[in-house]
Amino acid sequence: MNTIARFFKVVVPAMLVTGMVCTSCFKDDDYYRIGDFMASLGTIEKKSSTMNDYVIHLDNGNNVIPYSSAPSIDVKDNQRVWVDFDPLLRQKLTDSTVTITARIVSLRDILFKVIKKYTEVSDDSMGHDPIIVRDAWISKTGGILNLDLKYYTQGSVHYINLIDNGEANGINNPFILELRHNARSDHQSYPATALVSFKLDYLKLAGKNQTQFYIRYTDYDGRRIDLPQTYKY
């Protein structure tokens, strides 16, 4: 059985997180101007062991190359991050993507997981606790599902998994992916939010260019909710 990763928690007011999410995900390419302060979700590609030798592939298809970084940043290849940066130089390439040389102000690690089969995780470990999906979207590049979640906590670490429950094969009927939340007996004292990302490689079907699936979860009112999604590749 695979070890369940820690649930990345952002215990801040919901309004603040909502503003951050909107800022990061829906900016047009031409929005970037020298001297602007920007925030976005992205994925690290490490070029070498040198601290600043990496590229951040932003979710909108653009790339950020660090000119300088905030101190004490330990980046890893294929790491999912929330990046705050100041653009210094903007170059539009022939494929219409944009490469931005920037001063990296801060990087925050985002939980980045794979979809698992129901048989790979014990039912007790997956948990049966409620959760709320405030928003769900698939990155423009990289085949990554992003979930903006809300839950209740007293401050301990929670676990999250996205599980193929085996009800469908994605060909005759859409996959059903259960969002499973294990609060580990934490008290529901105050609301918190989190961003979690999942690789969608598992959903690719031979001879197809898209896969339909549902995200299934149970909210705090006991309702089962199925969110339809389409992964194009």
SULJO-V638092 format. One record per residue. RES is the residue in three letters. PHI is phi in degrees with one decimal (none if undefined). OMEGA is omega in whole degrees, 0 to 359 (* if undefined). D_FIRST is the distance of its C-alpha to the first C-alpha in whole Angstrom. Layout:
RES_PHI_OMEGA_D_FIRST + RES_PHI_OMEGA_D_FIRST
This chain:
MET_none_179_0 + ASN_-71.8_176_4 + THR_-71.4_179_7 + ILE_-80.5_182_9 + ALA_-73.3_179_12 + ARG_-70.1_178_15 + PHE_-85.7_180_18 + PHE_-68.3_184_21 + LYS_-113.0_173_24 + VAL_-123.4_184_27 + VAL_-92.7_181_29 + VAL_-140.5_180_33 + PRO_-55.8_184_35 + ALA_-60.0_182_34 + MET_-61.9_181_38 + LEU_-65.2_181_37 + VAL_-64.9_178_33 + THR_-58.7_179_35 + GLY_-62.6_179_38 + MET_-64.9_181_35 + VAL_-63.0_180_33 + CYS_-63.7_180_37 + THR_-64.3_191_38 + SER_-83.0_201_35 + CYS_-105.3_192_34 + PHE_-128.7_180_38 + LYS_-87.7_175_40 + ASP_-73.4_181_42 + ASP_-54.0_185_43 + ASP_-75.6_180_46 + TYR_-69.3_186_45 + TYR_-66.2_177_44 + ARG_-130.7_181_48 + ILE_-59.0_179_48 + GLY_94.4_177_48 + ASP_-71.4_171_46 + PHE_-100.0_186_43 + MET_-125.6_175_40 + ALA_-139.0_183_36 + SER_-160.6_167_33 + LEU_-85.9_179_30 + GLY_-162.5_181_29 + THR_-127.6_183_27 + ILE_-79.9_164_27 + GLU_-116.6_182_28 + LYS_-82.8_182_29 + LYS_-91.0_179_32 + SER_-159.0_180_32 + SER_-77.1_177_31 + THR_-63.9_190_34 + MET_-54.9_186_34 + ASN_-95.8_182_35 + ASP_-91.8_179_35 + TYR_-152.9_176_33 + VAL_-124.6_174_33 + ILE_-105.5_177_32 + HIS_-86.5_182_31 + LEU_-71.7_184_32 + ASP_-68.0_179_31 + ASN_-89.6_178_35 + GLY_100.0_179_35 + ASN_-84.5_182_37 + ASN_-127.9_177_36 + VAL_-116.5_175_37 + ILE_-108.1_183_38 + PRO_-73.6_169_38 + TYR_-84.1_174_41 + SER_-152.3_183_40 + SER_-125.6_172_37 + ALA_-62.0_182_37 + PRO_-66.1_173_37 + SER_62.5_175_33 + ILE_-96.4_179_31 + ASP_-110.4_184_28 + VAL_-92.6_181_27 + LYS_-128.3_178_24 + ASP_-63.4_180_24 + ASN_66.2_177_23 + GLN_-80.6_178_23 + ARG_-92.1_187_23 + VAL_-139.0_163_26 + TRP_-101.5_185_29 + VAL_-115.8_169_32 + ASP_-106.5_184_36 + PHE_-148.9_174_39 + ASP_-107.0_178_42 + PRO_-65.6_177_43 + LEU_-113.0_181_46 + LEU_-145.8_183_46 + ARG_-122.1_181_46 + GLN_-130.2_178_46 + LYS_-90.6_185_45 + LEU_-93.3_184_44 + THR_-66.1_178_46 + ASP_-87.3_177_43 + SER_75.8_174_43 + THR_-79.8_182_40 + VAL_-121.6_173_41 + THR_-105.8_184_41 + ILE_-117.7_169_41 + THR_-85.3_191_42 + ALA_-146.7_168_41 + ARG_-87.2_180_41 + ILE_-80.7_182_37 + VAL_-82.6_179_38 + SER_-157.9_173_34 + LEU_-129.0_175_31 + ARG_-125.4_182_28 + ASP_-70.5_176_24 + ILE_-114.6_178_23 + LEU_-57.3_185_19 + PHE_-130.8_188_18 + LYS_-129.4_175_15 + VAL_-107.5_173_14 + ILE_-73.2_181_14 + LYS_-115.2_172_11 + LYS_-78.5_183_11 + TYR_-57.4_183_11 + THR_-78.2_185_9 + GLU_-86.1_182_6 + VAL_-132.0_179_6 + SER_-66.4_183_8 + ASP_-61.1_180_11 + ASP_-65.3_180_12 + SER_-68.2_180_10 + MET_-64.9_180_12 + GLY_85.1_181_15 + HIS_-131.0_185_18 + ASP_-83.3_180_21 + PRO_-69.8_177_23 + ILE_-159.4_180_24 + ILE_-124.0_173_27 + VAL_-96.1_180_27 + ARG_-77.5_179_30 + ASP_-160.3_177_30 + ALA_-143.2_179_28 + TRP_-152.5_179_29 + ILE_-105.7_181_28 + SER_-59.8_180_29 + LYS_-61.4_178_32 + THR_-129.5_172_30 + GLY_91.9_179_27 + GLY_59.0_184_25 + ILE_-123.2_174_24 + LEU_-91.2_180_23 + ASN_-115.7_180_24 + LEU_-122.2_174_24 + ASP_-98.2_191_27 + LEU_-111.5_172_25 + LYS_-127.3_179_27 + TYR_-153.8_181_26 + TYR_-121.9_189_27 + THR_-154.3_168_26 + GLN_-109.6_174_28 + GLY_124.9_182_26 + SER_-88.7_181_23 + VAL_-80.1_176_20 + HIS_-107.8_177_18 + TYR_-117.2_179_15 + ILE_-138.7_175_15 + ASN_-142.2_172_13 + LEU_-116.8_193_15 + ILE_-118.1_169_14 + ASP_-76.5_186_15 + ASN_-82.6_174_16 + GLY_80.8_181_18 + GLU_-73.8_183_21 + ALA_-147.1_181_23 + ASN_-104.9_179_23 + GLY_82.8_180_25 + ILE_-99.3_178_28 + ASN_-78.9_179_29 + ASN_-141.6_180_28 + PRO_-59.4_172_26 + PHE_-55.8_171_22 + ILE_-116.0_182_21 + LEU_-107.3_181_19 + GLU_-85.2_173_18 + LEU_-84.9_185_18 + ARG_-105.8_186_16 + HIS_-121.9_176_17 + ASN_-115.3_181_16 + ALA_-79.9_177_19 + ARG_54.5_176_18 + SER_64.1_177_21 + ASP_-68.5_179_23 + HIS_-79.9_180_27 + GLN_-86.7_188_28 + SER_-87.9_182_31 + TYR_-152.1_182_32 + PRO_-76.7_175_31 + ALA_-141.5_180_29 + THR_-130.1_179_28 + ALA_-153.3_170_25 + LEU_-107.1_180_25 + VAL_-133.5_180_21 + SER_-120.7_179_21 + PHE_-133.3_174_19 + LYS_-73.1_183_19 + LEU_-104.3_180_21 + ASP_-54.6_181_20 + TYR_-55.9_187_18 + LEU_-88.3_182_21 + LYS_-68.1_181_24 + LEU_-114.8_181_25 + ALA_-61.0_178_28 + GLY_78.6_180_31 + LYS_-113.9_175_31 + ASN_-121.1_174_31 + GLN_-159.0_179_30 + THR_-135.4_175_27 + GLN_-95.2_179_28 + PHE_-154.6_175_25 + TYR_-115.8_167_25 + ILE_-97.2_182_23 + ARG_-110.0_177_23 + TYR_-150.3_178_22 + THR_-115.0_182_24 + ASP_-89.9_186_27 + TYR_-75.8_173_29 + ASP_-96.7_178_31 + GLY_79.5_181_29 + ARG_-85.6_172_29 + ARG_-87.2_184_27 + ILE_-121.5_176_28 + ASP_-114.5_179_27 + LEU_-100.3_180_28 + PRO_-75.3_178_29 + GLN_-139.4_174_28 + THR_-128.6_178_29 + TYR_-99.0_179_27 + LYS_-101.6_183_30 + TYR_-144.8_*_30
